[in-house]
Amino acid sequence: MPIVTVQQGPRTVELKRDLVARITDAFVEAYAIPAETVQVWIQETGPESWGAGGKLIADS
């Protein structure tokens, strides 16, 4: 059973729903497994808890 973890900034439920469907479809096609065996975990981190290039994203 594949488990995919996506780490990202906050997104809408609609965007996350689409992402989960697409990731699941990719595993079903690539591994020839049932969709029910694919798990996708989305971990969202707010801009005040995420940095890039030496700065918080919230400060960008």
C-alpha distance matrix in Angstrom:
0.0 3.8 6.5 9.9 13.1 16.3 19.5 22.5 25.8 26.2 25.7 26.4 24.1 24.8 23.6 20.4 19.7 20.4 18.3 15.1 15.9 16.6 13.5 11.4 13.9 13.8 10.2 11.0 14.2 13.3 10.5 11.8 8.7 9.4 9.8 8.8 5.0 5.9 7.5 10.7 13.1 16.6 19.1 22.6 25.5 29.0 31.6 33.5 30.6 29.7 32.0 32.4 35.4 36.9 37.1 35.3 33.9 36.0 39.0 38.4
3.8 0.0 3.8 6.4 9.9 13.0 16.3 19.3 22.7 23.4 23.0 24.1 22.1 22.7 21.1 18.0 17.8 18.1 15.6 12.9 14.1 14.2 10.7 9.5 12.3 11.4 8.1 10.2 13.0 11.7 9.7 11.9 9.6 10.7 10.1 10.2 6.8 5.2 6.3 8.4 10.8 14.1 16.5 19.9 22.7 26.2 28.5 30.6 27.8 26.6 28.6 28.9 31.8 33.5 33.7 32.0 30.6 32.8 35.8 35.0
6.5 3.8 0.0 3.8 6.6 9.9 13.1 16.2 19.5 20.2 20.1 21.4 19.6 20.7 19.1 15.7 16.1 16.9 14.1 11.4 13.6 14.0 10.5 10.0 13.4 12.7 10.2 12.6 15.4 14.3 13.0 15.2 12.9 13.3 11.7 11.3 8.7 6.2 4.7 5.8 7.3 10.7 12.8 16.4 19.1 22.7 25.1 27.1 24.2 23.2 25.5 26.1 29.2 30.7 30.7 28.8 27.4 29.5 32.6 32.0
9.9 6.4 3.8 0.0 3.8 6.5 9.9 12.9 16.3 17.3 17.2 18.8 17.6 18.5 16.4 13.2 14.2 14.6 11.3 9.5 12.1 11.9 8.3 9.2 12.4 11.4 9.8 12.9 15.1 14.0 13.7 16.2 14.5 15.0 12.8 13.3 11.2 7.9 6.2 4.7 6.1 8.4 10.7 13.9 16.6 20.0 22.2 24.4 21.7 20.4 22.5 22.8 25.9 27.6 27.6 25.7 24.2 26.4 29.4 28.6
13.1 9.9 6.6 3.8 0.0 3.8 6.5 9.8 13.2 14.5 15.0 17.1 16.3 17.8 15.6 12.4 14.2 15.1 11.7 10.4 13.8 13.7 10.5 12.0 15.3 14.3 13.3 16.5 18.6 17.5 17.5 20.0 18.2 18.5 16.0 16.2 14.5 11.1 8.5 5.9 4.8 5.9 7.2 10.5 12.9 16.5 18.7 20.7 18.0 16.8 19.1 19.7 23.0 24.4 24.2 22.2 20.8 23.0 26.0 25.5
16.3 13.0 9.9 6.5 3.8 0.0 3.8 6.3 9.9 11.4 11.8 14.3 14.2 15.5 12.8 10.0 12.7 13.1 9.6 9.6 13.1 12.6 10.1 12.6 15.5 14.5 14.5 17.6 19.3 18.5 19.2 21.6 20.2 20.4 17.5 18.1 17.0 13.3 10.9 7.4 6.2 4.8 6.1 8.2 10.7 13.9 15.8 18.3 15.9 14.4 16.7 17.2 20.5 22.2 21.6 19.6 17.8 20.0 23.0 22.2
19.5 16.3 13.1 9.9 6.5 3.8 0.0 3.8 7.2 9.5 11.1 14.2 14.9 16.7 13.9 11.6 14.8 15.5 12.2 12.7 16.4 15.9 13.7 16.3 19.1 18.1 18.2 21.4 23.0 22.0 22.8 25.3 24.0 24.1 21.2 21.6 20.5 17.0 14.3 10.8 8.6 6.1 4.9 5.9 7.4 10.7 12.4 14.7 12.2 10.6 13.0 13.9 17.4 18.8 18.1 15.9 14.3 16.6 19.5 19.0
22.5 19.3 16.2 12.9 9.8 6.3 3.8 0.0 3.8 6.5 8.1 11.6 13.1 14.8 11.9 10.4 14.1 14.6 11.7 13.2 16.6 16.1 14.7 17.6 20.0 19.2 20.1 23.1 24.4 23.8 25.0 27.3 26.2 26.1 22.9 23.5 22.9 19.2 16.6 12.9 10.9 7.6 6.4 5.1 6.2 8.5 9.8 12.7 11.1 9.4 11.8 12.6 16.2 17.7 16.4 14.1 11.8 13.8 16.9 16.1
25.8 22.7 19.5 16.3 13.2 9.9 7.2 3.8 0.0 3.8 6.5 10.2 12.5 14.4 11.9 11.1 14.9 15.7 13.6 15.3 18.6 18.4 17.5 20.3 22.7 22.2 23.3 26.1 27.4 27.1 28.4 30.5 29.3 28.9 25.6 26.1 25.8 22.2 19.5 15.7 13.5 9.8 8.3 5.2 5.1 5.7 6.8 10.1 9.6 8.3 11.0 12.4 16.0 17.1 15.1 12.2 9.6 10.8 14.2 13.7
26.2 23.4 20.2 17.3 14.5 11.4 9.5 6.5 3.8 0.0 3.8 7.0 9.4 11.8 10.0 9.4 13.0 14.4 13.0 14.6 17.7 18.2 17.8 20.2 22.6 22.8 23.9 26.3 27.8 28.0 29.2 31.0 29.5 28.6 25.0 25.3 25.5 22.2 19.3 15.7 13.5 9.7 8.8 5.4 6.6 6.3 8.4 11.4 11.5 11.3 14.3 15.9 19.5 20.4 18.0 14.8 12.1 12.3 15.9 15.6
25.7 23.0 20.1 17.2 15.0 11.8 11.1 8.1 6.5 3.8 0.0 3.8 6.6 8.2 6.4 6.7 10.1 11.1 10.5 12.5 15.1 15.6 16.0 18.3 20.2 20.8 22.3 24.3 25.8 26.4 27.8 29.2 27.9 26.8 23.2 23.8 24.4 21.0 18.6 15.0 13.6 10.1 10.6 8.1 10.1 10.1 11.8 15.0 15.2 14.7 17.3 18.3 21.7 23.2 20.8 17.9 14.8 15.2 18.6 17.7
26.4 24.1 21.4 18.8 17.1 14.3 14.2 11.6 10.2 7.0 3.8 0.0 3.8 5.3 5.3 6.4 8.6 10.1 10.7 12.4 14.5 15.6 16.6 18.4 20.1 21.3 23.0 24.5 26.0 27.1 28.5 29.5 28.0 26.5 22.7 23.3 24.5 21.4 19.1 15.9 14.9 11.9 13.0 10.9 13.3 13.1 15.0 18.0 18.4 18.2 21.0 22.1 25.4 26.8 24.4 21.4 18.2 18.1 21.5 20.7
24.1 22.1 19.6 17.6 16.3 14.2 14.9 13.1 12.5 9.4 6.6 3.8 0.0 3.8 5.5 5.1 6.0 8.6 9.8 10.4 12.3 14.2 15.3 16.3 18.2 19.9 21.3 22.4 24.3 25.7 26.7 27.3 25.6 23.7 20.0 20.2 21.7 18.9 16.7 13.9 13.3 11.0 12.9 11.8 14.8 15.3 17.7 20.5 20.5 20.5 23.5 24.7 28.2 29.6 27.3 24.2 21.3 21.3 24.8 24.2
24.8 22.7 20.7 18.5 17.8 15.5 16.7 14.8 14.4 11.8 8.2 5.3 3.8 0.0 3.8 5.5 5.1 6.3 8.7 10.1 10.8 12.5 14.4 15.5 16.7 18.6 20.4 21.3 22.7 24.5 25.9 26.3 24.9 23.1 19.3 20.2 22.0 19.2 17.6 15.0 15.3 13.2 15.6 14.6 17.6 18.0 20.0 23.1 23.2 22.7 25.3 26.1 29.4 31.1 28.9 26.1 22.9 23.2 26.5 25.3
23.6 21.1 19.1 16.4 15.6 12.8 13.9 11.9 11.9 10.0 6.4 5.3 5.5 3.8 0.0 3.8 5.4 5.2 6.2 8.7 10.0 10.6 12.3 14.2 15.4 16.6 18.6 20.0 21.2 22.5 24.2 25.0 24.0 22.7 19.0 20.2 21.5 18.2 16.7 13.6 13.9 11.5 13.8 12.8 15.6 16.3 17.9 21.3 21.2 20.2 22.5 22.9 26.1 28.1 26.2 23.6 20.3 21.1 24.3 22.8
20.4 18.0 15.7 13.2 12.4 10.0 11.6 10.4 11.1 9.4 6.7 6.4 5.1 5.5 3.8 0.0 3.8 5.4 5.0 6.1 8.6 9.8 10.5 12.1 14.1 15.3 16.7 18.2 19.9 21.0 22.2 23.2 21.7 20.4 16.7 17.4 18.4 15.2 13.3 10.1 10.2 8.1 10.8 10.6 13.9 15.4 17.5 20.6 19.9 19.2 21.9 22.6 26.0 27.8 26.0 23.3 20.4 21.4 24.7 23.7
19.7 17.8 16.1 14.2 14.2 12.7 14.8 14.1 14.9 13.0 10.1 8.6 6.0 5.1 5.4 3.8 0.0 3.8 5.5 5.3 6.3 8.8 10.1 10.7 12.4 14.5 15.8 16.6 18.5 20.2 21.2 21.6 20.0 18.2 14.4 15.2 16.9 14.1 12.7 10.4 11.5 10.4 13.7 14.0 17.5 18.9 21.3 24.3 23.6 22.9 25.6 26.3 29.7 31.5 29.8 27.1 24.2 25.1 28.4 27.4
20.4 18.1 16.9 14.6 15.1 13.1 15.5 14.6 15.7 14.4 11.1 10.1 8.6 6.3 5.2 5.4 3.8 0.0 3.8 5.5 5.2 6.2 8.6 9.9 10.6 12.4 14.5 15.3 16.5 18.3 20.0 20.3 19.4 18.0 14.4 16.1 17.6 14.6 14.0 11.7 13.4 12.3 15.5 15.7 19.0 20.4 22.2 25.5 24.9 23.7 26.0 26.1 29.2 31.5 30.0 27.6 24.5 25.7 28.8 27.2
18.3 15.6 14.1 11.3 11.7 9.6 12.2 11.7 13.6 13.0 10.5 10.7 9.8 8.7 6.2 5.0 5.5 3.8 0.0 3.8 5.4 5.2 6.1 8.4 9.8 10.6 12.5 14.2 15.4 16.4 18.1 19.1 18.2 17.4 13.9 15.7 16.4 12.9 12.1 9.2 10.8 9.7 12.9 13.5 16.7 18.6 20.3 23.6 22.5 21.1 23.2 23.2 26.4 28.6 27.4 25.3 22.3 24.0 27.0 25.5
15.1 12.9 11.4 9.5 10.4 9.6 12.7 13.2 15.3 14.6 12.5 12.4 10.4 10.1 8.7 6.1 5.3 5.5 3.8 0.0 3.8 5.5 5.2 6.0 8.5 10.0 10.8 12.2 14.3 15.4 16.3 17.1 15.6 14.4 10.8 12.1 12.9 9.6 8.6 6.3 8.6 8.8 12.5 13.9 17.5 19.8 22.0 25.0 23.6 22.5 24.9 25.3 28.6 30.6 29.5 27.2 24.5 26.1 29.3 28.1
15.9 14.1 13.6 12.1 13.8 13.1 16.4 16.6 18.6 17.7 15.1 14.5 12.3 10.8 10.0 8.6 6.3 5.2 5.4 3.8 0.0 3.8 5.6 5.2 6.1 8.7 10.1 10.5 12.2 14.2 15.4 15.5 14.3 12.9 9.3 11.4 12.8 10.1 10.5 9.2 12.2 12.6 16.3 17.6 21.1 23.3 25.3 28.4 27.2 26.0 28.3 28.4 31.5 33.8 32.7 30.5 27.6 29.2 32.3 30.9
16.6 14.2 14.0 11.9 13.7 12.6 15.9 16.1 18.4 18.2 15.6 15.6 14.2 12.5 10.6 9.8 8.8 6.2 5.2 5.5 3.8 0.0 3.8 5.4 5.0 6.2 8.8 9.8 10.6 12.1 14.1 14.7 14.4 13.9 10.8 13.6 14.3 11.3 12.0 10.4 13.3 13.5 17.0 18.2 21.3 23.5 25.1 28.4 27.1 25.4 27.3 26.9 29.8 32.3 31.5 29.6 26.8 28.7 31.6 29.8
13.5 10.7 10.5 8.3 10.5 10.1 13.7 14.7 17.5 17.8 16.0 16.6 15.3 14.4 12.3 10.5 10.1 8.6 6.1 5.2 5.6 3.8 0.0 3.8 5.4 5.1 6.5 8.7 10.0 10.6 12.0 13.4 12.8 12.8 9.9 12.4 12.2 8.7 9.3 7.7 10.8 11.6 14.9 16.8 19.9 22.5 24.3 27.3 25.6 23.8 25.7 25.4 28.3 30.7 30.2 28.4 25.9 28.1 31.0 29.4
11.4 9.5 10.0 9.2 12.0 12.6 16.3 17.6 20.3 20.2 18.3 18.4 16.3 15.5 14.2 12.1 10.7 9.9 8.4 6.0 5.2 5.4 3.8 0.0 3.8 5.4 5.3 6.2 8.7 10.0 10.5 11.1 9.8 9.2 6.2 8.8 9.0 6.0 7.7 7.7 11.4 13.1 16.7 18.9 22.2 25.0 27.1 29.9 28.1 26.7 28.8 28.8 31.8 34.0 33.5 31.5 29.1 31.1 34.1 32.8
13.9 12.3 13.4 12.4 15.3 15.5 19.1 20.0 22.7 22.6 20.2 20.1 18.2 16.7 15.4 14.1 12.4 10.6 9.8 8.5 6.1 5.0 5.4 3.8 0.0 3.8 5.5 5.0 6.1 8.5 10.0 9.9 9.8 9.5 7.2 10.7 11.3 9.1 11.4 11.4 15.1 16.4 19.9 21.8 25.1 27.6 29.4 32.5 30.9 29.2 31.1 30.7 33.5 36.0 35.5 33.8 31.1 33.2 36.1 34.4
13.8 11.4 12.7 11.4 14.3 14.5 18.1 19.2 22.2 22.8 20.8 21.3 19.9 18.6 16.6 15.3 14.5 12.4 10.6 10.0 8.7 6.2 5.1 5.4 3.8 0.0 3.8 5.5 5.2 6.0 8.3 9.5 10.2 11.2 9.6 13.0 12.5 10.0 12.2 11.9 15.3 16.5 19.7 21.7 24.7 27.3 28.8 31.9 30.1 28.1 29.6 28.8 31.4 34.1 33.9 32.5 30.0 32.5 35.1 33.3
10.2 8.1 10.2 9.8 13.3 14.5 18.2 20.1 23.3 23.9 22.3 23.0 21.3 20.4 18.6 16.7 15.8 14.5 12.5 10.8 10.1 8.8 6.5 5.3 5.5 3.8 0.0 3.8 5.4 5.0 5.6 7.3 7.2 8.8 7.8 10.7 9.5 7.3 10.0 10.8 14.3 16.3 19.5 22.0 25.0 28.0 29.8 32.6 30.4 28.6 30.3 29.8 32.5 34.9 34.9 33.4 31.3 33.7 36.5 34.9
11.0 10.2 12.6 12.9 16.5 17.6 21.4 23.1 26.1 26.3 24.3 24.5 22.4 21.3 20.0 18.2 16.6 15.3 14.2 12.2 10.5 9.8 8.7 6.2 5.0 5.5 3.8 0.0 3.8 5.7 5.6 5.0 5.0 6.1 5.9 9.3 9.0 8.0 11.5 12.9 16.6 18.8 22.2 24.7 27.9 30.8 32.7 35.6 33.5 31.9 33.7 33.3 36.0 38.5 38.4 36.7 34.4 36.7 39.6 38.0
14.2 13.0 15.4 15.1 18.6 19.3 23.0 24.4 27.4 27.8 25.8 26.0 24.3 22.7 21.2 19.9 18.5 16.5 15.4 14.3 12.2 10.6 10.0 8.7 6.1 5.2 5.4 3.8 0.0 3.8 5.8 5.4 7.6 9.3 9.5 13.1 12.7 11.6 14.8 15.7 19.3 21.1 24.4 26.6 29.7 32.4 34.0 37.1 35.1 33.1 34.6 33.8 36.3 39.0 39.0 37.7 35.2 37.7 40.3 38.5
13.3 11.7 14.3 14.0 17.5 18.5 22.0 23.8 27.1 28.0 26.4 27.1 25.7 24.5 22.5 21.0 20.2 18.3 16.4 15.4 14.2 12.1 10.6 10.0 8.5 6.0 5.0 5.7 3.8 0.0 3.8 5.9 8.2 11.1 11.5 14.6 13.2 11.9 14.9 15.7 19.1 20.9 23.9 26.3 29.1 32.1 33.5 36.4 34.2 32.0 33.3 32.3 34.6 37.3 37.6 36.6 34.4 37.1 39.6 37.7
10.5 9.7 13.0 13.7 17.5 19.2 22.8 25.0 28.4 29.2 27.8 28.5 26.7 25.9 24.2 22.2 21.2 20.0 18.1 16.3 15.4 14.1 12.0 10.5 10.0 8.3 5.6 5.6 5.8 3.8 0.0 3.8 5.5 9.0 10.3 12.8 10.9 10.4 13.8 15.4 18.8 21.2 24.2 27.0 29.8 33.0 34.8 37.4 35.0 33.1 34.5 33.9 36.3 38.7 39.2 37.9 36.0 38.6 41.3 39.7
11.8 11.9 15.2 16.2 20.0 21.6 25.3 27.3 30.5 31.0 29.2 29.5 27.3 26.3 25.0 23.2 21.6 20.3 19.1 17.1 15.5 14.7 13.4 11.1 9.9 9.5 7.3 5.0 5.4 5.9 3.8 0.0 3.8 6.9 9.1 11.8 10.7 11.2 14.9 16.9 20.5 23.0 26.3 29.0 32.1 35.2 37.1 39.8 37.5 35.8 37.4 36.9 39.4 41.9 42.1 40.7 38.6 41.0 43.8 42.2
8.7 9.6 12.9 14.5 18.2 20.2 24.0 26.2 29.3 29.5 27.9 28.0 25.6 24.9 24.0 21.7 20.0 19.4 18.2 15.6 14.3 14.4 12.8 9.8 9.8 10.2 7.2 5.0 7.6 8.2 5.5 3.8 0.0 3.8 6.4 8.4 7.1 8.3 12.1 14.6 18.2 21.0 24.3 27.2 30.4 33.6 35.8 38.4 36.0 34.6 36.5 36.4 39.2 41.3 41.4 39.7 37.7 40.0 42.9 41.6
9.4 10.7 13.3 15.0 18.5 20.4 24.1 26.1 28.9 28.6 26.8 26.5 23.7 23.1 22.7 20.4 18.2 18.0 17.4 14.4 12.9 13.9 12.8 9.2 9.5 11.2 8.8 6.1 9.3 11.1 9.0 6.9 3.8 0.0 3.8 5.3 5.7 7.6 11.1 13.9 17.4 20.3 23.7 26.5 30.0 33.0 35.5 38.0 35.8 34.7 37.0 37.1 40.1 42.2 41.9 39.9 37.8 39.7 42.9 41.7
9.8 10.1 11.7 12.8 16.0 17.5 21.2 22.9 25.6 25.0 23.2 22.7 20.0 19.3 19.0 16.7 14.4 14.4 13.9 10.8 9.3 10.8 9.9 6.2 7.2 9.6 7.8 5.9 9.5 11.5 10.3 9.1 6.4 3.8 0.0 3.8 5.4 5.6 8.7 11.0 14.6 17.1 20.7 23.3 26.8 29.7 32.2 34.8 32.8 31.8 34.1 34.4 37.5 39.5 39.0 36.9 34.6 36.4 39.6 38.5
8.8 10.2 11.3 13.3 16.2 18.1 21.6 23.5 26.1 25.3 23.8 23.3 20.2 20.2 20.2 17.4 15.2 16.1 15.7 12.1 11.4 13.6 12.4 8.8 10.7 13.0 10.7 9.3 13.1 14.6 12.8 11.8 8.4 5.3 3.8 0.0 3.8 5.6 7.8 10.9 14.0 16.9 20.3 23.1 26.7 29.6 32.4 34.7 32.6 32.0 34.7 35.3 38.5 40.3 39.7 37.3 35.3 36.8 40.2 39.4
5.0 6.8 8.7 11.2 14.5 17.0 20.5 22.9 25.8 25.5 24.4 24.5 21.7 22.0 21.5 18.4 16.9 17.6 16.4 12.9 12.8 14.3 12.2 9.0 11.3 12.5 9.5 9.0 12.7 13.2 10.9 10.7 7.1 5.7 5.4 3.8 0.0 3.8 6.5 10.1 13.1 16.5 19.5 22.7 26.1 29.3 32.0 34.1 31.7 30.9 33.4 34.0 37.1 38.8 38.5 36.4 34.6 36.4 39.7 38.9
5.9 5.2 6.2 7.9 11.1 13.3 17.0 19.2 22.2 22.2 21.0 21.4 18.9 19.2 18.2 15.2 14.1 14.6 12.9 9.6 10.1 11.3 8.7 6.0 9.1 10.0 7.3 8.0 11.6 11.9 10.4 11.2 8.3 7.6 5.6 5.6 3.8 0.0 3.8 6.7 10.1 13.2 16.4 19.4 22.8 26.0 28.5 30.8 28.5 27.5 29.9 30.3 33.5 35.3 35.0 32.9 31.0 32.9 36.1 35.2
7.5 6.3 4.7 6.2 8.5 10.9 14.3 16.6 19.5 19.3 18.6 19.1 16.7 17.6 16.7 13.3 12.7 14.0 12.1 8.6 10.5 12.0 9.3 7.7 11.4 12.2 10.0 11.5 14.8 14.9 13.8 14.9 12.1 11.1 8.7 7.8 6.5 3.8 0.0 3.8 6.6 10.0 13.0 16.2 19.5 22.8 25.5 27.6 25.2 24.6 27.2 28.0 31.3 32.8 32.3 30.0 28.3 30.0 33.3 32.7
10.7 8.4 5.8 4.7 5.9 7.4 10.8 12.9 15.7 15.7 15.0 15.9 13.9 15.0 13.6 10.1 10.4 11.7 9.2 6.3 9.2 10.4 7.7 7.7 11.4 11.9 10.8 12.9 15.7 15.7 15.4 16.9 14.6 13.9 11.0 10.9 10.1 6.7 3.8 0.0 3.8 6.5 9.8 12.8 16.1 19.3 21.9 24.2 22.0 21.2 23.8 24.6 28.0 29.5 28.9 26.5 24.6 26.3 29.6 29.0
13.1 10.8 7.3 6.1 4.8 6.2 8.6 10.9 13.5 13.5 13.6 14.9 13.3 15.3 13.9 10.2 11.5 13.4 10.8 8.6 12.2 13.3 10.8 11.4 15.1 15.3 14.3 16.6 19.3 19.1 18.8 20.5 18.2 17.4 14.6 14.0 13.1 10.1 6.6 3.8 0.0 3.8 6.5 9.7 13.0 16.3 19.2 21.1 18.7 18.3 21.2 22.5 26.0 27.1 26.3 23.8 22.2 23.7 27.1 26.8
16.6 14.1 10.7 8.4 5.9 4.8 6.1 7.6 9.8 9.7 10.1 11.9 11.0 13.2 11.5 8.1 10.4 12.3 9.7 8.8 12.6 13.5 11.6 13.1 16.4 16.5 16.3 18.8 21.1 20.9 21.2 23.0 21.0 20.3 17.1 16.9 16.5 13.2 10.0 6.5 3.8 0.0 3.8 6.3 9.8 12.8 15.6 17.8 15.8 15.3 18.3 19.7 23.3 24.4 23.3 20.6 18.8 20.2 23.6 23.3
19.1 16.5 12.8 10.7 7.2 6.1 4.9 6.4 8.3 8.8 10.6 13.0 12.9 15.6 13.8 10.8 13.7 15.5 12.9 12.5 16.3 17.0 14.9 16.7 19.9 19.7 19.5 22.2 24.4 23.9 24.2 26.3 24.3 23.7 20.7 20.3 19.5 16.4 13.0 9.8 6.5 3.8 0.0 3.8 6.6 10.0 13.0 14.7 12.3 12.2 15.5 17.3 21.0 21.7 20.5 17.7 16.3 17.6 21.0 21.1
22.6 19.9 16.4 13.9 10.5 8.2 5.9 5.1 5.2 5.4 8.1 10.9 11.8 14.6 12.8 10.6 14.0 15.7 13.5 13.9 17.6 18.2 16.8 18.9 21.8 21.7 22.0 24.7 26.6 26.3 27.0 29.0 27.2 26.5 23.3 23.1 22.7 19.4 16.2 12.8 9.7 6.3 3.8 0.0 3.8 6.6 9.6 11.6 10.0 10.0 13.5 15.5 19.3 19.9 18.2 15.1 13.4 14.2 17.8 18.0
25.5 22.7 19.1 16.6 12.9 10.7 7.4 6.2 5.1 6.6 10.1 13.3 14.8 17.6 15.6 13.9 17.5 19.0 16.7 17.5 21.1 21.3 19.9 22.2 25.1 24.7 25.0 27.9 29.7 29.1 29.8 32.1 30.4 30.0 26.8 26.7 26.1 22.8 19.5 16.1 13.0 9.8 6.6 3.8 0.0 3.8 6.6 8.1 6.2 6.6 10.3 12.9 16.6 16.7 14.9 11.6 10.4 11.2 14.6 15.3
29.0 26.2 22.7 20.0 16.5 13.9 10.7 8.5 5.7 6.3 10.1 13.1 15.3 18.0 16.3 15.4 18.9 20.4 18.6 19.8 23.3 23.5 22.5 25.0 27.6 27.3 28.0 30.8 32.4 32.1 33.0 35.2 33.6 33.0 29.7 29.6 29.3 26.0 22.8 19.3 16.3 12.8 10.0 6.6 3.8 0.0 3.8 5.4 5.5 6.6 10.1 12.8 16.4 16.2 13.6 10.0 8.6 8.2 11.9 12.9
31.6 28.5 25.1 22.2 18.7 15.8 12.4 9.8 6.8 8.4 11.8 15.0 17.7 20.0 17.9 17.5 21.3 22.2 20.3 22.0 25.3 25.1 24.3 27.1 29.4 28.8 29.8 32.7 34.0 33.5 34.8 37.1 35.8 35.5 32.2 32.4 32.0 28.5 25.5 21.9 19.2 15.6 13.0 9.6 6.6 3.8 0.0 3.8 5.4 5.3 7.7 10.2 13.4 13.3 10.3 6.8 4.9 4.6 8.2 9.2
33.5 30.6 27.1 24.4 20.7 18.3 14.7 12.7 10.1 11.4 15.0 18.0 20.5 23.1 21.3 20.6 24.3 25.5 23.6 25.0 28.4 28.4 27.3 29.9 32.5 31.9 32.6 35.6 37.1 36.4 37.4 39.8 38.4 38.0 34.8 34.7 34.1 30.8 27.6 24.2 21.1 17.8 14.7 11.6 8.1 5.4 3.8 0.0 3.8 5.9 8.0 11.4 14.2 13.0 10.0 6.3 6.6 5.1 8.1 10.4
30.6 27.8 24.2 21.7 18.0 15.9 12.2 11.1 9.6 11.5 15.2 18.4 20.5 23.2 21.2 19.9 23.6 24.9 22.5 23.6 27.2 27.1 25.6 28.1 30.9 30.1 30.4 33.5 35.1 34.2 35.0 37.5 36.0 35.8 32.8 32.6 31.7 28.5 25.2 22.0 18.7 15.8 12.3 10.0 6.2 5.5 5.4 3.8 0.0 3.8 6.9 10.5 13.7 12.6 10.5 7.2 7.9 8.2 10.9 12.7
29.7 26.6 23.2 20.4 16.8 14.4 10.6 9.4 8.3 11.3 14.7 18.2 20.5 22.7 20.2 19.2 22.9 23.7 21.1 22.5 26.0 25.4 23.8 26.7 29.2 28.1 28.6 31.9 33.1 32.0 33.1 35.8 34.6 34.7 31.8 32.0 30.9 27.5 24.6 21.2 18.3 15.3 12.2 10.0 6.6 6.6 5.3 5.9 3.8 0.0 3.8 7.0 10.5 10.2 8.5 5.7 5.9 7.9 10.2 11.0
32.0 28.6 25.5 22.5 19.1 16.7 13.0 11.8 11.0 14.3 17.3 21.0 23.5 25.3 22.5 21.9 25.6 26.0 23.2 24.9 28.3 27.3 25.7 28.8 31.1 29.6 30.3 33.7 34.6 33.3 34.5 37.4 36.5 37.0 34.1 34.7 33.4 29.9 27.2 23.8 21.2 18.3 15.5 13.5 10.3 10.1 7.7 8.0 6.9 3.8 0.0 3.8 6.9 6.5 5.3 4.1 5.3 8.3 9.1 9.6
32.4 28.9 26.1 22.8 19.7 17.2 13.9 12.6 12.4 15.9 18.3 22.1 24.7 26.1 22.9 22.6 26.3 26.1 23.2 25.3 28.4 26.9 25.4 28.8 30.7 28.8 29.8 33.3 33.8 32.3 33.9 36.9 36.4 37.1 34.4 35.3 34.0 30.3 28.0 24.6 22.5 19.7 17.3 15.5 12.9 12.8 10.2 11.4 10.5 7.0 3.8 0.0 3.8 5.5 5.6 6.4 6.6 10.2 10.3 9.4
35.4 31.8 29.2 25.9 23.0 20.5 17.4 16.2 16.0 19.5 21.7 25.4 28.2 29.4 26.1 26.0 29.7 29.2 26.4 28.6 31.5 29.8 28.3 31.8 33.5 31.4 32.5 36.0 36.3 34.6 36.3 39.4 39.2 40.1 37.5 38.5 37.1 33.5 31.3 28.0 26.0 23.3 21.0 19.3 16.6 16.4 13.4 14.2 13.7 10.5 6.9 3.8 0.0 3.8 5.6 8.3 9.1 12.4 11.3 10.2
36.9 33.5 30.7 27.6 24.4 22.2 18.8 17.7 17.1 20.4 23.2 26.8 29.6 31.1 28.1 27.8 31.5 31.5 28.6 30.6 33.8 32.3 30.7 34.0 36.0 34.1 34.9 38.5 39.0 37.3 38.7 41.9 41.3 42.2 39.5 40.3 38.8 35.3 32.8 29.5 27.1 24.4 21.7 19.9 16.7 16.2 13.3 13.0 12.6 10.2 6.5 5.5 3.8 0.0 3.8 7.0 9.4 11.9 10.5 10.6
37.1 33.7 30.7 27.6 24.2 21.6 18.1 16.4 15.1 18.0 20.8 24.4 27.3 28.9 26.2 26.0 29.8 30.0 27.4 29.5 32.7 31.5 30.2 33.5 35.5 33.9 34.9 38.4 39.0 37.6 39.2 42.1 41.4 41.9 39.0 39.7 38.5 35.0 32.3 28.9 26.3 23.3 20.5 18.2 14.9 13.6 10.3 10.0 10.5 8.5 5.3 5.6 5.6 3.8 0.0 3.8 6.3 8.2 6.7 7.4
35.3 32.0 28.8 25.7 22.2 19.6 15.9 14.1 12.2 14.8 17.9 21.4 24.2 26.1 23.6 23.3 27.1 27.6 25.3 27.2 30.5 29.6 28.4 31.5 33.8 32.5 33.4 36.7 37.7 36.6 37.9 40.7 39.7 39.9 36.9 37.3 36.4 32.9 30.0 26.5 23.8 20.6 17.7 15.1 11.6 10.0 6.8 6.3 7.2 5.7 4.1 6.4 8.3 7.0 3.8 0.0 3.8 5.2 5.3 6.9
33.9 30.6 27.4 24.2 20.8 17.8 14.3 11.8 9.6 12.1 14.8 18.2 21.3 22.9 20.3 20.4 24.2 24.5 22.3 24.5 27.6 26.8 25.9 29.1 31.1 30.0 31.3 34.4 35.2 34.4 36.0 38.6 37.7 37.8 34.6 35.3 34.6 31.0 28.3 24.6 22.2 18.8 16.3 13.4 10.4 8.6 4.9 6.6 7.9 5.9 5.3 6.6 9.1 9.4 6.3 3.8 0.0 3.8 5.3 5.2
36.0 32.8 29.5 26.4 23.0 20.0 16.6 13.8 10.8 12.3 15.2 18.1 21.3 23.2 21.1 21.4 25.1 25.7 24.0 26.1 29.2 28.7 28.1 31.1 33.2 32.5 33.7 36.7 37.7 37.1 38.6 41.0 40.0 39.7 36.4 36.8 36.4 32.9 30.0 26.3 23.7 20.2 17.6 14.2 11.2 8.2 4.6 5.1 8.2 7.9 8.3 10.2 12.4 11.9 8.2 5.2 3.8 0.0 3.8 5.6
39.0 35.8 32.6 29.4 26.0 23.0 19.5 16.9 14.2 15.9 18.6 21.5 24.8 26.5 24.3 24.7 28.4 28.8 27.0 29.3 32.3 31.6 31.0 34.1 36.1 35.1 36.5 39.6 40.3 39.6 41.3 43.8 42.9 42.9 39.6 40.2 39.7 36.1 33.3 29.6 27.1 23.6 21.0 17.8 14.6 11.9 8.2 8.1 10.9 10.2 9.1 10.3 11.3 10.5 6.7 5.3 5.3 3.8 0.0 3.8
38.4 35.0 32.0 28.6 25.5 22.2 19.0 16.1 13.7 15.6 17.7 20.7 24.2 25.3 22.8 23.7 27.4 27.2 25.5 28.1 30.9 29.8 29.4 32.8 34.4 33.3 34.9 38.0 38.5 37.7 39.7 42.2 41.6 41.7 38.5 39.4 38.9 35.2 32.7 29.0 26.8 23.3 21.1 18.0 15.3 12.9 9.2 10.4 12.7 11.0 9.6 9.4 10.2 10.6 7.4 6.9 5.2 5.6 3.8 0.0
